[in-house]
């Protein structure tokens, strides 16, 4: 393992600059943690779009560098375990842990889901089998649910596909008859699948046994400019990345507004066009702060 020098861990661990104070005061219940700018070997992150964290393992999709970085993160102790360099034609984005401990990564160029082992070795693509209707499937995003099933956002087929861990089709749920642009999906611990319509700024949901998506909320335009990514914590709170404002809006399960986190900016504690976030139980937020070329980790205040 390579120990990350203190130089590469944010000064936030030591002193919070006074200039950043207002940003923290507007970040709700979260305070500063680790900030990652490079791999500890002098190679800077470039447009990191994906993160996954399970309480110990932290995986970063360093997108413009076409690589994955495997860390361990315990408290404020950060260690680089593995760098997995990918073909330059691959642009890793959304990262998820599989049920079997493997790692699934969405390639935003090839529109494929790639599978890696825990050591960073590539195991191949997820091949979908038995999908009905059009033979063409264009995946925009995906999640892994509690049983290990793949929940796939098929924007070409205007549907959500549910497939087993090996890619075998199980069922599908069509998009509603009228929608703007479905940019992302998430699944909670009850098996409910949520969609976010970026154009209409509307939240939709389908219960685990449902065959249609229904609105959870009316228009959220008064609080959302252009949501692009969503996650749900173990308490059922919904975190929406609002790309236009570089903030995160938190909703309750019924679609009601709870709070707004962070603001746009370049200083630590601020975000600039963030991509994927990882929330877990909500006690720690890990954010791919894409256009600031860094990963920021925030810790819930006690």
N, C-alpha and C positions, 0 to 999 in steps of 0.2 A: 504494500500500500504506500501511496505517496502522501505524506503529510502536507496539507496546504499551509504555506508560510503565513504568519499573521499579517504580512503585508497585503495578502489577498483577501482577507476577511475584513469586512467593513469596519471603519472607525466607529460605526454605531455601537459596536460592542464595548467601546471604551468611553467615548464622549459623544453625546448628541449635540451637534452644532446648533447654536441658538437660532440661526437662520431657518432651520428646518422645523422649529417649534410649532408654527401655525399649521403645518401639514399634519403633524402628529395629533394636534388638538382636534382636527377634523377627520381623523382616521378611526373614529368610533372607539371600540374596545381593544384595539391592537397597538402594540408597541414594537420597537425595533428588534431585529434579530440579525441573522447573518445575511450579508450581501455578497454575491459571487460575480466577479468580473472576468475571471479567466480560469484556466485549468491548473493553475499553480506552477505551470512550466513556461509561463510567459506568452501563452497563446490565448488571445482575448476571445470572449464569446462574441458572436455576430448574429444578431437577430434571433435569439433563442425564442422558440414559439411553443415549446412543450415542456411540462414538468410532471413528475409523479413522485409522491412521497408516501411511505407507509409507516412512518414513525421511526424508521432507521435508514432505509434505502431511499436515496434521492437520485432520480434520473433526469437528466436535462437533454432535450433535443436542441442542440446547437445548430440551428437550421441552415444558416448561410454557409457554415463551415462543413455541412454534410457529415455530422458526427453525433454520437451519443456519448455523454459523460455519465459514468456510474460513480456515485459517491455513497459514503455512509455519513449520516448527520445525526448525532446524538447530542441534544442540548445545543451547545455552541461549538462542539468539536466536529470539524469537517475534514473528511479524508477522501481523496480521489482514489478509487479502486481500479477503474478501467476506462480507457478511451477506446470507443469503437468507431473507427473511420469507415464511412460508407462511400459508395460510388457517388461521384459528383452529380449524377443525374437524380439522385435521391435527395429530397428535401424533407427531413423528419419534422413532424409537427406534433399533433396530439399523442400523448404517451399514457398508457394504462398498464396496470399490473393484471396479468391473467390469473385465473383461479388456481392454476398449477404452479404459480410462482414465476412463470415466464413473463416476458415484457412484450407488449404489443405497441406498435408505433405506426401512426398514419403518415404515409408519404404524400405530401400535398402536390407533388408534381405528377407522380404516376397514378394517384388516386387508389393506391393499394394499402393494405394493412400488412405490415411486416412483423414477423415474430422473432424474438431474440431469447436466448437463455439467460440465466442470471449472471453469467460471466461475460455477457456482451456478444456472444457468438450468434451470428444470424442463422435462423432455422428455416427461413423461407417465407413465402407469402401465405396469407390466409386465402384459400381457394373456396369460394362459395359453391355449394352443390344443391341442386334441386330447386332453385329459385324459379317460381312461376312467372308467366307473363313475358315481358320483353327480356331478351337475352342480355341486353345491355344494362349494366348497373354502374352508376357513378356515385361513389361514396364521398360524402362531404365531411362526415365526422362519425365517431363511434364511441361506445362505452361498453364496459364489461359489468354485468349485473352480479348480484350476490351469488347466483348459482353458476357463474362462469359463462353464461350465454353472451353472445355478441349482439349489441343493439346498434344497428347500422342506419345512418341517415342517407337514403338513396334519393338524391335530388333529381336524377333523371326519371326514375320511376314514380316520383312524387309519393313516397311511402317510407315507412320505417320497417326494416327487415329484422327479424329475430332469428338468429342462427345459433347452433350449438358451438361449443368450444372449438370444434374441428371445422366449422364453416357449413355444416349441414342445415339447410333451411328448416325452420319450425313453423313460422307464421309471419304475417305481414299486417300492418295497419296503414291504410292510405292517409295521405294528408287530407285536411278538410276541403270541401268543394271550393271555398274561396280563401285565399291566403296571399300574402305578399311575397316574402322570401324567408324560408325556414333556414336559419343559419346554424343552429346547433340543437343538440338534445342532451338530456341527462336522465338518469334513473335513480329513484330513491330506494331506501331499504325495504319498502313495501312492494317494490316491483312496478310502481307507477312510472310511466315514461312521460317526460315533459319536453315540449318543444318551445323554442322562442322564435317568433316571427319578427324579424328585424325591421321590415318595412312598416308593418302595422303596429309594432311595439306591443305585441300581445303574447300572453303566455297560454299555452294549450297543454292538455294532459289526457292520458289514457291509462286507466287502472290496469292492473296486471291481467285481468280477464276481459278487457274491453276490446272492441273491434273498430272503434272510431275515436278520434281526438275531439275533445270539446273545450271551449274556452274556459280558462280558470279566471281570467281577468278581462276587463275591458281594455281600452287603449291605455298604455302606460307612457304615452308621449310626454306627459308632464314631468316624468322623472327619468325617462330614457331617451337618449338621442339616437343611438344606433347600437343595440346590443349584438354581440358577435359570439360570445362564449358563455356557457353556464355550467355550474356545478351545484350539487346538493350535499349538505353535510348530514351527519348521522342524526341530527335533531330535526331534519326536514326543512331547514332554512335554505333558500334558493339564492345563489350568488350569481349575478349577471355582470359580465364584463361589458361596460359601455365604452366602446372604442372611441367614439367621437369626443367624449369628455375625459377619457383616460381615468375613469373611476370605476368602482364596483358598487352596484346597487344590491341590497339584500332585501328579499321578499319573504314573507311567510308562505306556508304551504297553500293558503287560500288566495294567494296573489296580492295580498295587502302589503304595502310598503313598510319596511322596518327601519332601514338606515342606509346612508351613503358612506362609502369608505374611500379615502384618498382623493387626491387631486392631480391635475396634470403638471408635470415639471421634470426637470433634469436632476435635481438634487435627490439624495437618498431620502426615502420616505414618500417620494412622489413617483408617479408613473407616466410613461409616454408610450401610448398605443400598446398596452399589455395584450398578451395572447392568452394561453391556457393558465388556469389557476388550479391549485389543489387545496381542498379544504379539510378533508378527513372528518374529525369530530368538531371542527370549527375552532379548536384551541390554537391552531397554527395555520396561517395562510402562506402558501408558497406560490409566488407569482413569476411567470415568465414576462419580465418587463422588457418586451421585445425591442422597441426602438431606443431604449436606453442601454441595450446590449448587456443586460445583467439579469440575474435572478435575485429577487428579494424575498426574504423570509420574515414574516411578522408573527409575533407571539401575543396571544390573548392576555390582556391585563388581568391581574387577580383582583 
